Amino acid sequence: MANSGRVLITGATGKVGSALLDNLANDDIELRALAHDESEAKSLEGRGAEAVLGDFLEPETLRPALEGVGTVFLLTPIHPQQVHQATNVIEAARGSGNDPRILRLSVHQASHQSPTRISRQHAEIEDTLAASGLPYTLLRPQSFMQNTLMAAPTVASEDRIYQPMKEGRLGMIDARDIGEAAAKVITEEGHEGKTYTLTGPAAISFHDIAGALSEVLGKEVTYIPVPLEKAKEAMLSRGIPEWMADALNEYAKAHSEGYSDWTTDDFERLTGHSATSYKEFASDFERVFRGG
Ligand SMILES: NC(=O)c1ccc[n+]([C@@H]2O[C@H](COP(=O)([O-])OP(=O)(O)OC[C@H]3O[C@@H](n4cnc5c(N)ncnc54)[C@H](OP(=O)(O)O)[C@@H]3O)[C@@H](O)[C@H]2O)c1
C-alpha cells in the first residue's frame, strides 16, 4: 500500500492512532488527522498532521475530511455502534471519488461465529469493506499490552493484579508496535488484499505478567484470578458501561479457555525486527505501574 496522496488517520489521539502518527510524522507524507472535537484537534497541534473535525456518527462531517485523501487508516473505538461508525467512514470514502486505500484496524479471529461481540462487529465491518470495492488491507492484532495498565492502581497499592483470565495465555502486543506495522503498510508497496495478524513475541499468562512487573518494580507482584462476576462488579464500580464490561468479560472467558494462546511472526516479517516483550513494555510504563 504505497502512499498516494494525503493520508487520513482516524483515532489519531488513541493508542494505535497516535503511535501511527509518531511513525509517519517525519516522513514526506501529507497527513490529516480526524478529530471529533476542538480540544482533540488542539491536542494534535505540532504532531505533523493537519487536524480536521469529524465525527464517525455524523456522516456529513466525514465528507470534507475525505477530500483529496489517497489512504485512510480506519480505526473505530470499542463502542456498541462500532459497525455504524466504520460503515459511515467506508461510505464517505466510496463517495469521495478518490477510491482511497483503506488500512483497517480489525481484531484477531474476527468472525461471525466469534464468542465475543466485538469480534463479531469487526467481522461485519470486514464484510462491508470487502463489498465496498475499495482496495484494503487488514491488521488483526491480538490484545494490547496497554490493557494491563488498567491493573496499575492495584499493582501500585497492593502489589496485586486481579483478572478473570484463569491460567489463560495471550499473545498480547504493544499498541505502539501496531502503529509501527501500520506505518510500514502505508508507506510500502504490495500490501493490498493482505491480512496481518499481529501478536507480541510470546503467549504469556497473567502470572508471567506479574513476574515481569516484579522484576521491573523490584517488589513481589502477584496475580489473583477472580470470577467473571467479580470482575464485572469491579468494572461497573469504576464507571465502565455494562455493554463494555460484558464485552470485556466475553474476551476474558475466551482467553481463559485458550482462545489467544498462540503467536505469529507477521510483525517481524513486516518490520524486520522482533515485537516488544512484556518486560520491555513494563519498563517503559514503570511510572504508571508505580502509581504515577
Ligand atoms: N484493546 C485491545 O486489546 C484490542 C485488541 C485488538 C483490536 N482492538 C480494536 O482496536 C480499536 C480501538 O483501538 P484503540 O484502543 O487504539 O482506540 P482508543 O485508544 O480507544 O482510541 C479511540 C479513538 O477513536 C476516537 N473516537 C472516539 N469516538 C469517535 C467518534 N465518534 N468520531 C471520531 N473519532 C472518535 C477517539 O478520540 P478521543 O480521544 O477524542 O476519544 C480516539 O482517537 C477497536 O476497534 C478495538 O476493537 C483492540
The ligand as a MOL file (V3000), in Angstrom:
LIG
                    3D

  0  0  0     0  0            999 V3000
M  V30 BEGIN CTAB
M  V30 COUNTS 48 52 0 0 0
M  V30 BEGIN ATOM
M  V30 1 N -7.7390 -3.1610 23.2060 0
M  V30 2 C -7.4390 -4.3060 22.6200 0
M  V30 3 O -6.8810 -5.2100 23.2530 0
M  V30 4 C -7.7320 -4.5130 21.1640 0
M  V30 5 C -7.2340 -5.6640 20.5080 0
M  V30 6 C -7.4890 -5.8340 19.1310 0
M  V30 7 C -8.2430 -4.8780 18.4590 0
M  V30 8 N -8.7280 -3.7640 19.1350 0 CHG=1
M  V30 9 C -9.5300 -2.7930 18.3990 0
M  V30 10 O -8.8410 -1.5310 18.4160 0
M  V30 11 C -9.8120 -0.4720 18.2810 0
M  V30 12 C -9.5500 0.5330 19.3650 0
M  V30 13 O -8.2130 0.9890 19.2100 0
M  V30 14 P -7.5170 1.9040 20.3340 0
M  V30 15 O -7.5350 1.1460 21.6330 0
M  V30 16 O -6.2290 2.4200 19.7900 0 CHG=-1
M  V30 17 O -8.5670 3.0520 20.4530 0
M  V30 18 P -8.6430 4.1490 21.5860 0
M  V30 19 O -7.3110 4.3460 22.2420 0
M  V30 20 O -9.8460 3.8180 22.4390 0
M  V30 21 O -8.9510 5.4230 20.7060 0
M  V30 22 C -10.1770 5.5770 20.0070 0
M  V30 23 C -10.0150 6.7740 19.0710 0
M  V30 24 O -11.2590 6.9980 18.3900 0
M  V30 25 C -11.6340 8.3750 18.5700 0
M  V30 26 N -13.0860 8.4720 18.5780 0
M  V30 27 C -13.9550 8.0140 19.5080 0
M  V30 28 N -15.2240 8.2790 19.1430 0
M  V30 29 C -15.1590 8.9480 17.9460 0
M  V30 30 C -16.1280 9.4950 17.0740 0
M  V30 31 N -17.4410 9.4080 17.3600 0
M  V30 32 N -15.7130 10.1030 15.9430 0
M  V30 33 C -14.3830 10.2070 15.6490 0
M  V30 34 N -13.4000 9.7070 16.4530 0
M  V30 35 C -13.7900 9.0780 17.5850 0
M  V30 36 C -11.0330 8.7310 19.9140 0
M  V30 37 O -10.9710 10.1230 20.0840 0
M  V30 38 P -10.9160 10.7470 21.6020 0
M  V30 39 O -9.5210 10.5590 22.0470 0
M  V30 40 O -11.2880 12.1590 21.4290 0
M  V30 41 O -11.9420 9.9740 22.3920 0
M  V30 42 C -9.6760 8.0800 19.7990 0
M  V30 43 O -8.8100 8.8280 18.9910 0
M  V30 44 C -11.1850 -1.1310 18.4020 0
M  V30 45 O -11.7040 -1.3210 17.1060 0
M  V30 46 C -10.8710 -2.4730 19.0550 0
M  V30 47 O -11.8450 -3.4770 18.8020 0
M  V30 48 C -8.4720 -3.5590 20.4470 0
M  V30 END ATOM
M  V30 BEGIN BOND
M  V30 1 1 1 2
M  V30 2 2 2 3
M  V30 3 1 2 4
M  V30 4 1 4 5
M  V30 5 2 4 48
M  V30 6 2 5 6
M  V30 7 1 6 7
M  V30 8 2 7 8
M  V30 9 1 8 9
M  V30 10 1 8 48
M  V30 11 1 9 10
M  V30 12 1 9 46
M  V30 13 1 10 11
M  V30 14 1 11 12
M  V30 15 1 11 44
M  V30 16 1 12 13
M  V30 17 1 13 14
M  V30 18 2 14 15
M  V30 19 1 14 16
M  V30 20 1 14 17
M  V30 21 1 17 18
M  V30 22 2 18 19
M  V30 23 1 18 20
M  V30 24 1 18 21
M  V30 25 1 21 22
M  V30 26 1 22 23
M  V30 27 1 23 24
M  V30 28 1 23 42
M  V30 29 1 24 25
M  V30 30 1 25 26
M  V30 31 1 25 36
M  V30 32 1 26 27
M  V30 33 1 26 35
M  V30 34 2 27 28
M  V30 35 1 28 29
M  V30 36 1 29 30
M  V30 37 2 29 35
M  V30 38 1 30 31
M  V30 39 2 30 32
M  V30 40 1 32 33
M  V30 41 2 33 34
M  V30 42 1 34 35
M  V30 43 1 36 37
M  V30 44 1 36 42
M  V30 45 1 37 38
M  V30 46 2 38 39
M  V30 47 1 38 40
M  V30 48 1 38 41
M  V30 49 1 42 43
M  V30 50 1 44 45
M  V30 51 1 44 46
M  V30 52 1 46 47
M  V30 END BOND
M  V30 END CTAB
M  END
